[in-house]
Amino acid sequence: MRQHRPSTFTPTPAACLDHRDVADMRHRTTHTNLIKIHKLLASLGASYTALTQRIFAGTDVAAQQRGWQVSSTHGGFGRSYRDPRFDTLSSCGDCLGRGIKSRGAPCQACGGTGRITVRPPDEPPLSPTTELT
């Protein structure tokens, strides 16, 4: 059987006696309120994620079909789409990325674009229809 401890008398703080806005918070907690706030934010976050996925669903699918990289931006309110083939581009070393030689003639190495396509030696070249220009 439990033994009850005799309660100790806690005097009322002097600030409470003259009706100032002071409270004795030793036996109170805001833990319950924090749980409620956390649950609300989690619920809103899930709804927000579902909404943004619906909004961007069409463009995300189209980008993924093209093999593009899709990333969420601005806290989910935006999207960034990137074609990974741009990783294979580099500035032309012959014309220093200008597309023309010193005499004004177009650079033969890059075809006058100022950039060349760089691939690992084991990768086959891209077909003309998928080549970046």
Secondary structure by P-SEA (a helix, b strand, c coil): cccccccccccccccccccccccccccccaaaaaaaaaaaaaaaaaaaaaaaaaaaaaaaaaaaaabbbbbbcccccbbbbbccccccccccccccccccccccccccccccccbbbbbcccccccccccccc
